[in-house]
């Protein structure tokens, strides 16, 4: 956005998105019952982990992104002194 329209438009777009987010956060959704019963945070985490691990695609995708981000971060950290020395 900065390269295409300029920094002012990028800041305006970000401000509009944050304002919309703040307005959406004030919405009241009513008293709908929680699906899991809301026993405790630990029970909710356990239930979420069971759902996450019961399907293949979420954990394969999470593992893939962890490996890619780890490899990229390792390269950036290894090259940081070289770039710092040149600049």
Biopython code that builds the backbone (N, CA, C, O; Angstrom):
import numpy as np
from Bio.PDB.StructureBuilder import StructureBuilder

atoms = [
    (1, "UNK", "N", (0.828, -1.176, 0.000)),
    (1, "UNK", "CA", (0.000, 0.000, 0.000)),
    (1, "UNK", "C", (0.872, 1.239, 0.000)),
    (1, "UNK", "O", (0.562, 2.212, -0.688)),
    (2, "UNK", "N", (1.962, 1.223, 0.763)),
    (2, "UNK", "CA", (2.848, 2.379, 0.807)),
    (2, "UNK", "C", (3.468, 2.621, -0.563)),
    (2, "UNK", "O", (3.560, 3.763, -1.012)),
    (3, "UNK", "N", (3.890, 1.556, -1.223)),
    (3, "UNK", "CA", (4.532, 1.709, -2.527)),
    (3, "UNK", "C", (3.537, 2.142, -3.592)),
    (3, "UNK", "O", (3.896, 2.894, -4.499)),
    (4, "UNK", "N", (2.302, 1.686, -3.501)),
    (4, "UNK", "CA", (1.321, 2.004, -4.537)),
    (4, "UNK", "C", (0.648, 3.354, -4.325)),
    (4, "UNK", "O", (0.499, 4.120, -5.277)),
    (5, "UNK", "N", (0.241, 3.658, -3.108)),
    (5, "UNK", "CA", (-0.569, 4.848, -2.880)),
    (5, "UNK", "C", (0.097, 5.898, -1.998)),
    (5, "UNK", "O", (-0.354, 7.042, -1.948)),
    (6, "UNK", "N", (1.160, 5.520, -1.306)),
    (6, "UNK", "CA", (1.841, 6.472, -0.437)),
    (6, "UNK", "C", (1.587, 6.174, 1.028)),
    (6, "UNK", "O", (0.635, 5.473, 1.371)),
    (7, "UNK", "N", (2.442, 6.710, 1.892)),
    (7, "UNK", "CA", (2.337, 6.406, 3.323)),
    (7, "UNK", "C", (1.077, 6.960, 3.972)),
    (7, "UNK", "O", (0.549, 6.353, 4.904)),
    (8, "UNK", "N", (0.588, 8.093, 3.500)),
    (8, "UNK", "CA", (-0.625, 8.667, 4.084)),
    (8, "UNK", "C", (-1.823, 7.765, 3.908)),
    (8, "UNK", "O", (-2.600, 7.563, 4.842)),
    (9, "UNK", "N", (-1.980, 7.213, 2.700)),
    (9, "UNK", "CA", (-3.098, 6.305, 2.446)),
    (9, "UNK", "C", (-2.959, 5.023, 3.250)),
    (9, "UNK", "O", (-3.956, 4.472, 3.717)),
    (10, "UNK", "N", (-1.738, 4.546, 3.414)),
    (10, "UNK", "CA", (-1.527, 3.332, 4.208)),
    (10, "UNK", "C", (-1.924, 3.576, 5.661)),
    (10, "UNK", "O", (-2.575, 2.734, 6.279)),
    (11, "UNK", "N", (-1.533, 4.725, 6.205)),
    (11, "UNK", "CA", (-1.918, 5.041, 7.583)),
    (11, "UNK", "C", (-3.426, 5.241, 7.716)),
    (11, "UNK", "O", (-4.028, 4.815, 8.702)),
    (12, "UNK", "N", (-4.037, 5.893, 6.718)),
    (12, "UNK", "CA", (-5.485, 6.089, 6.757)),
    (12, "UNK", "C", (-6.232, 4.761, 6.702)),
    (12, "UNK", "O", (-7.217, 4.569, 7.415)),
    (13, "UNK", "N", (-5.767, 3.853, 5.861)),
    (13, "UNK", "CA", (-6.403, 2.543, 5.748)),
    (13, "UNK", "C", (-6.263, 1.761, 7.053)),
    (13, "UNK", "O", (-7.210, 1.118, 7.505)),
    (14, "UNK", "N", (-5.088, 1.822, 7.644)),
    (14, "UNK", "CA", (-4.866, 1.141, 8.920)),
    (14, "UNK", "C", (-5.755, 1.734, 10.003)),
    (14, "UNK", "O", (-6.337, 0.995, 10.796)),
    (15, "UNK", "N", (-5.867, 3.061, 10.047)),
    (15, "UNK", "CA", (-6.715, 3.713, 11.044)),
    (15, "UNK", "C", (-8.176, 3.327, 10.848)),
    (15, "UNK", "O", (-8.893, 3.096, 11.821)),
    (16, "UNK", "N", (-8.621, 3.255, 9.597)),
    (16, "UNK", "CA", (-10.007, 2.862, 9.336)),
    (16, "UNK", "C", (-10.254, 1.420, 9.759)),
    (16, "UNK", "O", (-11.300, 1.107, 10.328)),
    (17, "UNK", "N", (-9.299, 0.545, 9.484)),
    (17, "UNK", "CA", (-9.451, -0.859, 9.876)),
    (17, "UNK", "C", (-9.479, -1.005, 11.393)),
    (17, "UNK", "O", (-10.268, -1.788, 11.924)),
    (18, "UNK", "N", (-8.629, -0.262, 12.094)),
    (18, "UNK", "CA", (-8.625, -0.331, 13.558)),
    (18, "UNK", "C", (-9.898, 0.262, 14.148)),
    (18, "UNK", "O", (-10.407, -0.240, 15.151)),
    (19, "UNK", "N", (-10.418, 1.323, 13.537)),
    (19, "UNK", "CA", (-11.671, 1.907, 14.001)),
    (19, "UNK", "C", (-12.820, 0.916, 13.806)),
    (19, "UNK", "O", (-13.642, 0.732, 14.703)),
    (20, "UNK", "N", (-12.875, 0.286, 12.645)),
    (20, "UNK", "CA", (-13.911, -0.719, 12.393)),
    (20, "UNK", "C", (-13.790, -1.871, 13.379)),
    (20, "UNK", "O", (-14.796, -2.387, 13.865)),
    (21, "UNK", "N", (-12.568, -2.270, 13.672)),
    (21, "UNK", "CA", (-12.350, -3.353, 14.635)),
    (21, "UNK", "C", (-12.837, -2.955, 16.029)),
    (21, "UNK", "O", (-13.465, -3.753, 16.725)),
    (22, "UNK", "N", (-12.545, -1.726, 16.426)),
    (22, "UNK", "CA", (-12.994, -1.252, 17.739)),
    (22, "UNK", "C", (-14.509, -1.188, 17.803)),
    (22, "UNK", "O", (-15.104, -1.519, 18.829)),
    (23, "UNK", "N", (-15.142, -0.760, 16.702)),
    (23, "UNK", "CA", (-16.600, -0.714, 16.685)),
    (23, "UNK", "C", (-17.207, -2.114, 16.737)),
    (23, "UNK", "O", (-18.218, -2.328, 17.407)),
    (24, "UNK", "N", (-16.604, -3.055, 16.042)),
    (24, "UNK", "CA", (-17.105, -4.430, 16.083)),
    (24, "UNK", "C", (-16.921, -5.051, 17.456)),
    (24, "UNK", "O", (-17.709, -5.903, 17.866)),
    (25, "UNK", "N", (-15.884, -4.628, 18.169)),
    (25, "UNK", "CA", (-15.640, -5.175, 19.504)),
    (25, "UNK", "C", (-16.706, -4.741, 20.502)),
    (25, "UNK", "O", (-16.881, -5.380, 21.539)),
    (26, "UNK", "N", (-17.418, -3.658, 20.197)),
    (26, "UNK", "CA", (-18.450, -3.182, 21.123)),
    (26, "UNK", "C", (-19.798, -3.866, 20.918)),
    (26, "UNK", "O", (-20.727, -3.633, 21.691)),
    (27, "UNK", "N", (-19.921, -4.704, 19.896)),
    (27, "UNK", "CA", (-21.187, -5.392, 19.640)),
    (27, "UNK", "C", (-21.491, -6.384, 20.748)),
    (27, "UNK", "O", (-20.598, -7.065, 21.252)),
    (28, "UNK", "N", (-22.734, -6.454, 21.113)),
    (28, "UNK", "CA", (-23.184, -7.443, 22.088)),
    (28, "UNK", "C", (-23.855, -8.570, 21.335)),
    (28, "UNK", "O", (-24.742, -8.333, 20.515)),
    (29, "UNK", "N", (-23.440, -9.786, 21.606)),
    (29, "UNK", "CA", (-23.935, -10.932, 20.860)),
    (29, "UNK", "C", (-25.077, -11.655, 21.551)),
    (29, "UNK", "O", (-25.599, -12.629, 21.009)),
    (30, "UNK", "N", (-25.470, -11.217, 22.704)),
    (30, "UNK", "CA", (-26.565, -11.874, 23.406)),
    (30, "UNK", "C", (-26.049, -12.993, 24.297)),
    (30, "UNK", "O", (-24.845, -13.191, 24.457)),
    (31, "UNK", "N", (-26.986, -13.702, 24.860)),
    (31, "UNK", "CA", (-26.647, -14.782, 25.783)),
    (31, "UNK", "C", (-26.764, -16.128, 25.095)),
    (31, "UNK", "O", (-27.663, -16.908, 25.407)),
    (32, "UNK", "N", (-25.878, -16.406, 24.177)),
    (32, "UNK", "CA", (-25.899, -17.715, 23.526)),
    (32, "UNK", "C", (-25.067, -18.686, 24.354)),
    (32, "UNK", "O", (-23.996, -18.324, 24.839)),
    (33, "UNK", "N", (-25.540, -19.894, 24.518)),
    (33, "UNK", "CA", (-24.796, -20.871, 25.320)),
    (33, "UNK", "C", (-23.511, -21.294, 24.610)),
    (33, "UNK", "O", (-23.461, -21.382, 23.384)),
    (34, "UNK", "N", (-22.494, -21.548, 25.396)),
    (34, "UNK", "CA", (-21.223, -22.013, 24.835)),
    (34, "UNK", "C", (-21.362, -23.481, 24.451)),
    (34, "UNK", "O", (-21.971, -24.254, 25.191)),
    (35, "UNK", "N", (-20.810, -23.877, 23.311)),
    (35, "UNK", "CA", (-20.944, -25.258, 22.865)),
    (35, "UNK", "C", (-20.314, -26.262, 23.815)),
    (35, "UNK", "O", (-20.857, -27.351, 24.000)),
    (36, "UNK", "N", (-19.176, -25.921, 24.426)),
    (36, "UNK", "CA", (-18.488, -26.895, 25.263)),
    (36, "UNK", "C", (-18.953, -26.850, 26.716)),
    (36, "UNK", "O", (-18.515, -27.665, 27.528)),
    (37, "UNK", "N", (-19.818, -25.927, 27.049)),
    (37, "UNK", "CA", (-20.259, -25.828, 28.422)),
    (37, "UNK", "C", (-19.413, -24.874, 29.239)),
    (37, "UNK", "O", (-19.856, -24.405, 30.288)),
    (38, "UNK", "N", (-18.191, -24.572, 28.779)),
    (38, "UNK", "CA", (-17.335, -23.609, 29.452)),
    (38, "UNK", "C", (-16.907, -24.046, 30.835)),
    (38, "UNK", "O", (-16.954, -23.252, 31.774)),
    (39, "UNK", "N", (-16.487, -25.297, 30.983)),
    (39, "UNK", "CA", (-16.095, -25.808, 32.293)),
    (39, "UNK", "C", (-14.897, -25.037, 32.842)),
    (39, "UNK", "O", (-14.947, -24.533, 33.964)),
    (40, "UNK", "N", (-13.836, -24.945, 32.069)),
    (40, "UNK", "CA", (-12.651, -24.209, 32.494)),
    (40, "UNK", "C", (-11.782, -23.932, 31.271)),
    (40, "UNK", "O", (-12.010, -24.467, 30.186)),
    (41, "UNK", "N", (-10.803, -23.099, 31.474)),
    (41, "UNK", "CA", (-9.885, -22.775, 30.385)),
    (41, "UNK", "C", (-9.097, -24.019, 29.986)),
    (41, "UNK", "O", (-8.874, -24.264, 28.801)),
    (42, "UNK", "N", (-8.679, -24.797, 30.971)),
    (42, "UNK", "CA", (-7.899, -26.005, 30.685)),
    (42, "UNK", "C", (-8.746, -27.006, 29.896)),
    (42, "UNK", "O", (-8.248, -27.645, 28.969)),
    (43, "UNK", "N", (-10.012, -27.142, 30.256)),
    (43, "UNK", "CA", (-10.882, -28.059, 29.525)),
    (43, "UNK", "C", (-11.091, -27.576, 28.093)),
    (43, "UNK", "O", (-11.121, -28.379, 27.161)),
    (44, "UNK", "N", (-11.238, -26.247, 27.917)),
    (44, "UNK", "CA", (-11.373, -25.697, 26.568)),
    (44, "UNK", "C", (-10.105, -25.918, 25.755)),
    (44, "UNK", "O", (-10.177, -26.264, 24.575)),
    (45, "UNK", "N", (-8.943, -25.720, 26.376)),
    (45, "UNK", "CA", (-7.682, -25.975, 25.673)),
    (45, "UNK", "C", (-7.533, -27.444, 25.291)),
    (45, "UNK", "O", (-7.075, -27.766, 24.195)),
    (46, "UNK", "N", (-7.920, -28.323, 26.197)),
    (46, "UNK", "CA", (-7.849, -29.756, 25.918)),
    (46, "UNK", "C", (-8.763, -30.125, 24.752)),
    (46, "UNK", "O", (-8.374, -30.882, 23.863)),
    (47, "UNK", "N", (-9.977, -29.586, 24.764)),
    (47, "UNK", "CA", (-10.919, -29.859, 23.685)),
    (47, "UNK", "C", (-10.411, -29.301, 22.354)),
    (47, "UNK", "O", (-10.529, -29.954, 21.317)),
    (48, "UNK", "N", (-9.846, -28.096, 22.388)),
    (48, "UNK", "CA", (-9.296, -27.512, 21.169)),
    (48, "UNK", "C", (-8.133, -28.312, 20.632)),
    (48, "UNK", "O", (-8.012, -28.501, 19.421)),
    (49, "UNK", "N", (-7.260, -28.794, 21.537)),
    (49, "UNK", "CA", (-6.121, -29.600, 21.091)),
    (49, "UNK", "C", (-6.595, -30.916, 20.476)),
    (49, "UNK", "O", (-6.023, -31.377, 19.488)),
    (50, "UNK", "N", (-7.620, -31.514, 21.043)),
    (50, "UNK", "CA", (-8.151, -32.765, 20.489)),
    (50, "UNK", "C", (-8.708, -32.539, 19.089)),
    (50, "UNK", "O", (-8.508, -33.365, 18.198)),
    (51, "UNK", "N", (-9.404, -31.425, 18.892)),
    (51, "UNK", "CA", (-9.928, -31.121, 17.556)),
    (51, "UNK", "C", (-8.795, -30.836, 16.579)),
    (51, "UNK", "O", (-8.833, -31.284, 15.434)),
    (52, "UNK", "N", (-7.788, -30.093, 17.027)),
    (52, "UNK", "CA", (-6.645, -29.756, 16.177)),
    (52, "UNK", "C", (-5.876, -31.004, 15.761)),
    (52, "UNK", "O", (-5.540, -31.173, 14.589)),
    (53, "UNK", "N", (-5.604, -31.868, 16.717)),
    (53, "UNK", "CA", (-4.790, -33.044, 16.419)),
    (53, "UNK", "C", (-5.574, -34.163, 15.747)),
    (53, "UNK", "O", (-4.973, -35.094, 15.212)),
    (54, "UNK", "N", (-6.906, -34.095, 15.762)),
    (54, "UNK", "CA", (-7.691, -35.159, 15.133)),
    (54, "UNK", "C", (-7.749, -35.023, 13.617)),
    (54, "UNK", "O", (-8.110, -35.973, 12.923)),
    (55, "UNK", "N", (-7.403, -33.870, 13.107)),
    (55, "UNK", "CA", (-7.397, -33.642, 11.656)),
    (55, "UNK", "C", (-5.966, -33.490, 11.187)),
    (55, "UNK", "O", (-5.131, -32.924, 11.892)),
    (56, "UNK", "N", (-5.684, -33.991, 10.003)),
    (56, "UNK", "CA", (-4.303, -33.980, 9.503)),
    (56, "UNK", "C", (-3.885, -32.607, 9.003)),
    (56, "UNK", "O", (-2.781, -32.156, 9.306)),
    (57, "UNK", "N", (-4.738, -31.934, 8.248)),
    (57, "UNK", "CA", (-4.303, -30.723, 7.564)),
    (57, "UNK", "C", (-3.891, -29.584, 8.488)),
    (57, "UNK", "O", (-2.963, -28.860, 8.129)),
    (58, "UNK", "N", (-4.514, -29.363, 9.666)),
    (58, "UNK", "CA", (-4.052, -28.221, 10.473)),
    (58, "UNK", "C", (-2.644, -28.415, 11.026)),
    (58, "UNK", "O", (-1.837, -27.486, 11.000)),
    (59, "UNK", "N", (-2.340, -29.626, 11.531)),
    (59, "UNK", "CA", (-1.019, -29.768, 12.123)),
    (59, "UNK", "C", (0.070, -29.915, 11.073)),
    (59, "UNK", "O", (1.216, -29.540, 11.320)),
    (60, "UNK", "N", (-0.270, -30.459, 9.892)),
    (60, "UNK", "CA", (0.719, -30.501, 8.809)),
    (60, "UNK", "C", (1.028, -29.078, 8.340)),
    (60, "UNK", "O", (2.186, -28.740, 8.095)),
    (61, "UNK", "N", (-0.004, -28.253, 8.215)),
    (61, "UNK", "CA", (0.204, -26.863, 7.810)),
    (61, "UNK", "C", (0.995, -26.102, 8.862)),
    (61, "UNK", "O", (1.902, -25.344, 8.518)),
    (62, "UNK", "N", (0.674, -26.286, 10.131)),
    (62, "UNK", "CA", (1.411, -25.614, 11.203)),
    (62, "UNK", "C", (2.867, -26.053, 11.226)),
    (62, "UNK", "O", (3.759, -25.227, 11.420)),
    (63, "UNK", "N", (3.115, -27.335, 11.032)),
    (63, "UNK", "CA", (4.486, -27.834, 10.991)),
    (63, "UNK", "C", (5.247, -27.264, 9.797)),
    (63, "UNK", "O", (6.410, -26.881, 9.921)),
    (64, "UNK", "N", (4.587, -27.211, 8.640)),
    (64, "UNK", "CA", (5.215, -26.662, 7.448)),
    (64, "UNK", "C", (5.620, -25.202, 7.670)),
    (64, "UNK", "O", (6.750, -24.818, 7.367)),
    (65, "UNK", "N", (4.709, -24.396, 8.193)),
    (65, "UNK", "CA", (5.029, -22.996, 8.428)),
    (65, "UNK", "C", (6.116, -22.842, 9.478)),
    (65, "UNK", "O", (6.963, -21.957, 9.357)),
    (66, "UNK", "N", (6.112, -23.681, 10.503)),
    (66, "UNK", "CA", (7.157, -23.610, 11.521)),
    (66, "UNK", "C", (8.525, -23.896, 10.909)),
    (66, "UNK", "O", (9.501, -23.216, 11.225)),
    (67, "UNK", "N", (8.600, -24.896, 10.037)),
    (67, "UNK", "CA", (9.878, -25.218, 9.396)),
    (67, "UNK", "C", (10.332, -24.115, 8.449)),
    (67, "UNK", "O", (11.505, -23.743, 8.451)),
    (68, "UNK", "N", (9.418, -23.591, 7.643)),
    (68, "UNK", "CA", (9.786, -22.537, 6.701)),
    (68, "UNK", "C", (10.222, -21.279, 7.443)),
    (68, "UNK", "O", (11.246, -20.685, 7.105)),
    (69, "UNK", "N", (9.462, -20.872, 8.442)),
    (69, "UNK", "CA", (9.815, -19.670, 9.190)),
    (69, "UNK", "C", (11.110, -19.880, 9.956)),
    (69, "UNK", "O", (11.921, -18.960, 10.058)),
    (70, "UNK", "N", (11.316, -21.076, 10.497)),
    (70, "UNK", "CA", (12.583, -21.368, 11.181)),
    (70, "UNK", "C", (13.769, -21.296, 10.251)),
    (70, "UNK", "O", (14.810, -20.754, 10.621)),
    (71, "UNK", "N", (13.635, -21.835, 9.044)),
    (71, "UNK", "CA", (14.735, -21.786, 8.079)),
    (71, "UNK", "C", (15.015, -20.353, 7.641)),
    (71, "UNK", "O", (16.173, -19.942, 7.565)),
    (72, "UNK", "N", (13.968, -19.596, 7.356)),
    (72, "UNK", "CA", (14.168, -18.204, 6.965)),
    (72, "UNK", "C", (14.788, -17.386, 8.088)),
    (72, "UNK", "O", (15.692, -16.586, 7.849)),
    (73, "UNK", "N", (14.314, -17.580, 9.294)),
    (73, "UNK", "CA", (14.863, -16.836, 10.423)),
    (73, "UNK", "C", (16.320, -17.195, 10.668)),
    (73, "UNK", "O", (17.125, -16.326, 11.003)),
    (74, "UNK", "N", (16.667, -18.467, 10.504)),
    (74, "UNK", "CA", (18.061, -18.873, 10.664)),
    (74, "UNK", "C", (18.939, -18.184, 9.629)),
    (74, "UNK", "O", (20.036, -17.726, 9.949)),
    (75, "UNK", "N", (18.462, -18.109, 8.386)),
    (75, "UNK", "CA", (19.238, -17.437, 7.342)),
    (75, "UNK", "C", (19.384, -15.948, 7.644)),
    (75, "UNK", "O", (20.471, -15.389, 7.494)),
    (76, "UNK", "N", (18.304, -15.308, 8.064)),
    (76, "UNK", "CA", (18.380, -13.882, 8.386)),
    (76, "UNK", "C", (19.336, -13.621, 9.538)),
    (76, "UNK", "O", (20.122, -12.674, 9.493)),
    (77, "UNK", "N", (19.274, -14.448, 10.561)),
    (77, "UNK", "CA", (20.150, -14.255, 11.715)),
    (77, "UNK", "C", (21.609, -14.512, 11.357)),
    (77, "UNK", "O", (22.506, -13.850, 11.878)),
    (78, "UNK", "N", (21.847, -15.478, 10.466)),
    (78, "UNK", "CA", (23.228, -15.765, 10.073)),
    (78, "UNK", "C", (23.796, -14.649, 9.207)),
    (78, "UNK", "O", (24.989, -14.357, 9.280)),
    (79, "UNK", "N", (22.961, -14.027, 8.395)),
    (79, "UNK", "CA", (23.430, -12.975, 7.502)),
    (79, "UNK", "C", (23.384, -11.585, 8.121)),
    (79, "UNK", "O", (23.923, -10.643, 7.539)),
    (80, "UNK", "N", (22.771, -11.433, 9.258)),
    (80, "UNK", "CA", (22.663, -10.118, 9.887)),
    (80, "UNK", "C", (24.027, -9.459, 10.109)),
    (80, "UNK", "O", (24.165, -8.283, 9.774)),
    (81, "UNK", "N", (25.046, -10.140, 10.652)),
    (81, "UNK", "CA", (26.347, -9.486, 10.837)),
    (81, "UNK", "C", (26.989, -9.058, 9.501)),
    (81, "UNK", "O", (27.657, -8.025, 9.442)),
    (82, "UNK", "N", (26.791, -9.838, 8.446)),
    (82, "UNK", "CA", (27.362, -9.476, 7.157)),
    (82, "UNK", "C", (26.722, -8.199, 6.633)),
    (82, "UNK", "O", (27.417, -7.307, 6.147)),
    (83, "UNK", "N", (25.421, -8.110, 6.729)),
    (83, "UNK", "CA", (24.722, -6.911, 6.268)),
    (83, "UNK", "C", (25.099, -5.711, 7.142)),
    (83, "UNK", "O", (25.305, -4.611, 6.628)),
    (84, "UNK", "N", (25.190, -5.915, 8.449)),
    (84, "UNK", "CA", (25.549, -4.827, 9.345)),
    (84, "UNK", "C", (26.967, -4.324, 9.064)),
    (84, "UNK", "O", (27.232, -3.123, 9.128)),
    (85, "UNK", "N", (27.862, -5.242, 8.757)),
    (85, "UNK", "CA", (29.238, -4.836, 8.483)),
    (85, "UNK", "C", (29.309, -4.034, 7.180)),
    (85, "UNK", "O", (30.072, -3.072, 7.090)),
    (86, "UNK", "N", (28.534, -4.416, 6.188)),
    (86, "UNK", "CA", (28.563, -3.720, 4.888)),
    (86, "UNK", "C", (27.883, -2.363, 4.936)),
    (86, "UNK", "O", (28.192, -1.487, 4.129)),
    (87, "UNK", "N", (26.971, -2.182, 5.861)),
    (87, "UNK", "CA", (26.290, -0.898, 5.934)),
    (87, "UNK", "C", (26.823, -0.104, 7.082)),
    (87, "UNK", "O", (26.375, 1.019, 7.317)),
]
sb = StructureBuilder()
sb.init_structure("model")
sb.init_model(0)
sb.init_chain("A")
sb.init_seg("    ")
for serial, (resi, resn, name, xyz) in enumerate(atoms, 1):
    if name == "N":
        sb.init_residue(resn, " ", resi, " ")
    sb.init_atom(name, np.array(xyz, "f"), 0.0, 1.0, " ", f" {name:<3s}", serial, name[0])
structure = sb.get_structure()
